[in-house]
């Protein structure tokens, strides 16, 4: 029987989707499911949802719920991580509000930028604590990480733990579906190859029956059919020649070109939704009570498979059925013109022996150069988190493309100090200077 631990299972909607994916497979329908969260109330809702998912699918898993992480991990074959350290309040709000005082605006703030740096600093120590538990309680576990900042989290895990870890995102397959709609080609018929780092991976190939589809994507631009919400990515595509597999709202804050205090016209021109993550969180919080009542009622639950990779990985390892997914893991020569120790996103074959990343070779030089600007920030943030050196936090912020384009060195230092003070105990103390 397969033993699967959900760490952060109070993320009820996401847990519901993953449970639906997993229990839809007959070979996994009798799995042991251990739901764990530090929020007992949300955990209880997720437990109810898990039983409803199982009943709807006719599956018979063994479901337990606990606030004890070690109990959930003991003997686990797979651990799915979906925590958010610090939650919406106070941590995420601080990540947005403190930079605003300096004129620094963000959209999502969970991957790079000053918000991504802070999220990494409060998340990596918790991940390493989980890793220590896994090394003791389930050393052969497969750790499936869904938590951002993906690249920094997985980079830290690869340096500080021997646990088999892969970072999972839906941007590659999600963007492929969006592009397929834009050009009118069924996504199931598209053959693509994507590589880079998480949220900055590019389609090196996008083809239909051997024919290059990039001319069709350029035609979207020529015919004025670029969706307003996707203008940043199409602009970058025209400049670099390759399409990036991350949303425009995300990508706008990884580069210095689109969000500028002295150019508000750019925000309007490219339809950049500043404070988008804050709006999403507020909407989810406002709707949670209604959703909680619905989930805990006798109403039938609506289920459909997601396009997340987690269940596919588990099913392939359990059954040996080969598949290809996109994963985030240590470079180790997979992309020749990126640092060997950074975390890259590449296609991975999956079978009974686990995941096997595909060697890509060299990226086009303009892509590698752009990606390196983000890798620099990731490297320094990971170093700060592992060495507990505060100066590397300043260094990471100084080299962040968006932050550096907007603020002076004195402002960056003051902003970092403000953020670290505001986060308090959410970020462990640094070594004395």
N, C-alpha and C positions, 0 to 999 in steps of 0.2 A: 504494500500500500504506500502511495506517495504522500509524503508529509510536507505541507506547504505552510510557511509562516508569513502572515501579512503584518508588516511592521508599519504602523501608522494607519491602521484599518479604519480609524475614525473618519478618514476621507471617504465617506460613504458612497458617493456616486462613482468614484473611480474604483473602489473596491467592488461595487456591484458589477461594473463592466468587466473587470478582470475575472471575477467569479463566474460570470456568464460565459466568458471565453473558455475558462478552464473546465467547468463542469459540462460544457456542451460536448466535449470529447468523451465517448464511452469509456476509453481507457483511463480517464482521469475522474470519472464521475463518482468513484468510491474513495477519493482522496481524503486524507486527514487535513482539515483546514483549521489553522490556529490564527485567530484574529487578535491582534494586540494593539492597544492604544493607551496613552496616558489619560485621555478624557473618557471617563467611564460612561458618561451619558451618550456621547456619540458612538462609543463602542457598542453599547446596547442596541442602538439603532442599526448599526452595521450587522450585528448578530442576527437580528430579526430579518433584515434584508437577505442575508446569506441563506437562511432557512427558506425564505420565500423563493429565492432564485433556484435552490435545489428542488423544491417541490414543483415549481413550474416546469423545470427541465426533466423531472422524473429521475433526478440523480439522488444518490444516497451517500453523501459524504459524512464524515464524522467532524462536526463543527464545534469548536470551543472558542471562548473569548476570555481574555485575561489582560490585566494591566501590568502583568509581570513579564518583562521582555525575555528574561532568561527562560522562563517556563515555555514561552512561545517558541523559542529557538532550539530548545533541547531536542537533539536528534533530527532536526529539520533537514530535508533533502534540498529544498529550495526556500529562499527567503526573498520576499518581494518588499522593497523599501519605498515608502511613499510618505515620509514624514515631512513636516514643515516646522523647523525649529524656531520658536518665538511666535509663530502664528501670525495672524493679520495684525492684531494689536498685542504688544506695542511695536514689534520688530519691523514689519513691512511698512507700517505707517511712517516710522522714523526714517526708513530708507528713502522715502519720497519727500517728507516734509523738511528734513534738515538740509538736503541739497538745494531745495527751492529757495531757501534764504540767501543762497549765494548765486541765484539765477540759473542753477543747473537743473534742467528738466529731464524726466525720463518717461518711458512708456510702460515697460514691464519690470525692469530692474531685478531680474532674477538670474542673469547669465553672465553679464559683464558690467562694466560701468561701476560707479561707486556703490550702487545697490547690490550688484552681483558680488562685489568684493566682500561686503558686510555679510551677505547671506552665506558665503563660503566660510567666513571666519566663525560664524555661529553653528554651522552645520557640520563641518569637517570633524571637530572634536567629538560630536555625538556619533558620527559614522565610525570613527575609530574605536569608540566605546562599544558599539555594536560588533565591530570586527573582533574585538578581544573576547566578547561573549561567544561569537561563532567559532573562533579558534579553539575555545575550550569545549563547547557544547556540541558543535556540528562542524568539525574542521573540513569535511568534504562537501559542504553545502555549496550550491550555486547561488550567488548573490545577484539579484536582478534589481538594479537601482533605477528608479524613476525620478529621483530628486535632483532639482537644479540647485546651484550651477553644475550641470552635468560633468563638463570637462574637468573642472577643478575638483569636484568630489571624487571622481574616478581616478584622477591623477594622484590624489592624496592616498586613496586606498591602495593603488599599485605600489606606492613607495613605502607605506607603513604596515601593510598587511599581506599575508600569503593567501587570503581567501580568494577563490575564483570569482571575479567581479566583471559584470558587463553593464554598461549604462544604456538604457533604452529610451528612445524618443519616438514620436510619431511624425516628425517633420518631413523626413524623406518620403515616406509613402503618402503622407497627406498632401505635400506639394505636388507630387506626381499626379494625384487625382485632380488637383486644382488646374494644373497645366493641361491635363487631358481634356477637361471641360472647355478651357479657353480655345483649344485648337480643334476640338470636335473629333478626337480619336479615343476609342475605348481604352481605359487605363490598363485593362487586362491584356491588351495587345501591344503595350509599349514595353520596350526593352531599355532599361536605364542602368547606368553605373554612376554612383555618387560617392564623393570622398572629400574629406577635409577634417574639420573639427565640428563638434556639436553646435548647431545653429549657424555654422558658417561652412557647410559642406556644399559642393557644387556638382551639378550633373555634368560629368565628363562625356557621357553618352546619353542621348535621348532619341530613340529610334523606333520605327514601325516597319516590321518585316524587312529590316536591313536598311531602310531609308532614313536618313538624318531628319529629325523633326525640328531642328533649330530654325530652319527657314520658315516653318509654319508659326513658330513662336514670334519671329521677327515680323511676320505678317500681321499678328495681333497689334503690334505697335504701329505699323504702317497704316492700318485701317482704323486706328483710333479706338480700339476695343479694349484698351487696358483698363481693368477695373480700378475705380478710385482707391479702394483699400489696398491695392497692390502696386502702387506707382513707384515706391522706393525700389522694389526688386526689379521691376522692368527697367528702371533707369540704370541700375547697376549692371544688369544684363547687357544693355547697349554699350556700356563703357568697358566691361571686362570680357564680354563674349561668352559667358557661361551663366546659367541661372542658378541662384542660390536656394537651397532647400530650407528656408526659414521665412516666416511671415515678414512683411514689410514693417509692421509695428515693432517687431523684435529687432530686425536688422538695422533700423534707423539709429539705434543707440549703440551699435557696435563700431560705428565709423564716425568721422568728424564732420560729415558733409551736410547733414539734413536738419539737425536740431540746433539752432543757433539763436542766442538772445538778440543779436543785432539783425537777424533775418527772419522775422516772424512770417514773412511771405513764403518761405520754404516749407514751413509746417503746413500752411494752407495749401500750397501748390501740390505737395505730395500726400496730403490727407493723413498726416501723422497724428495718431490719437494719444496725446500726452496724458499721463496719469491713467492709462487704460487699465492697468492691473488693479489700481485702486477702485475704479468703477466696477470692474468684474467682482472683486471681493465684496463690495458693498451690496451689489445685486444678489450675490449668493447668500450673504448673511441675511438680507431682507427676506429671501425666499426659503431659508432653511427651515423655519418652523412649519410652514405649510408642507414642505417636502417631508419633514420628519413625521408629521401626522399622517400623511399619505402612506409613507412606507410602513408605519406601525399599524395601519388599519387593515381591514380585511380586503381592501381593494386589490385586484390582480396587479401584478407588477409587469411593466413593459420591458421586454428583453430583446436585445439584438447583439450580434457579435460586433466587437470593435475591431479596429485595425492595429491594435497594440500587439507587440511581438511576444510578450511574456508567456502567454499560453502556448504559443507555437514552439518556443524554446523547450518548455517543459515536456510537451507532447513528443517532440523529436528525440529528446534524450531518453524518454521512457520507452518509446516504440521503435526508435531507430529510423523513423521516416525522415529522409533528408529534406532540408529546407534552406533557404537563404534569408537572412534577416540583416538589418543594419544595426551595428553595435558600436559602443564607445569603449575603447580600451587602450592600453599602452601601445605606443607606436612600434617600437622594436623593429624598425626597418620596413614597416608597411608603406610609409610615404617617405621617400628618400630625402626630399628637401624640406622636411620639418624635423624638429629635434626628436631624437630617439626615445626620450623619456616622456614626451608630452602625450596627451590623450587625444586620439584621433577617432573619427567616425568613418567606418568602412563596411562593406558587405562582409558577412560572416556566414560560412556554411555551418549548419548545425546538424548533428547526428547523435548516435548513442554515446559518443565519446565527448560530447560537449560542443563548444563553438570553436570555429577555426577561421580567423580573420584572413581576408584576401590581400595579398600584396598588390599595391597600386603602382609603385614606381614613383616617378616625379610628376608632381602637379605642374600645370602651366605656371610659368614664373610669376605672373601677375597675381594669380590666386594664392600661391605660397607666400608671397610678400604681404598680401593683405591679411591672410590668416596669422602670419607671424606677429602682427601688431596685437592680436588678441591673445596669442600664446604667451607673449611677454608678460601680460597682466596676470594670466593664469599662473604662470611659473612663480612669480613673486608672491602672489596670494597664497599659493600652496606652501611656499617656503615660510611665509609668515605664520601660517597655521601650524606647521610642523615644528618650526624652530622656536616659536613664541617670541619672535623678534618684531617689535613694533615698527622699527624703521622700514621693514619690508612692506608694511601696509602703506606707508607714505610712498614708497617706490612704486608699488602697484598702481596707486591712484595717479601718480605723476605720469605714468606711461599709458594710462587708459586713454584711447583715442578721443572719446567724447569729452571726458573731464578735462584733459589737457587742452583741448580746443577752446574751452570756455573759461577756465579759471587760471589765475596766476599760481605760482608755487606757494606763496604765502596763503592764498585762499584754499588751496588743496590741503595744506597742512592743517589749517584751522578747521576745515570741514571734516577731515579724518578724526581730529581730536573731538569735535562735537559728536560725531557718530559713535565713536567708541565709548564716550561718556554716557550717551543716551542709551546705548545697548546694555550697559551695566554688566550684570552677571551672565547675560546671554552669550557674551564672548569671554572665554577664559582669560585670566590676566596674562600679560606679557612679561618677559624677563625684565629685570631692572636695567635701565640704560647704563 
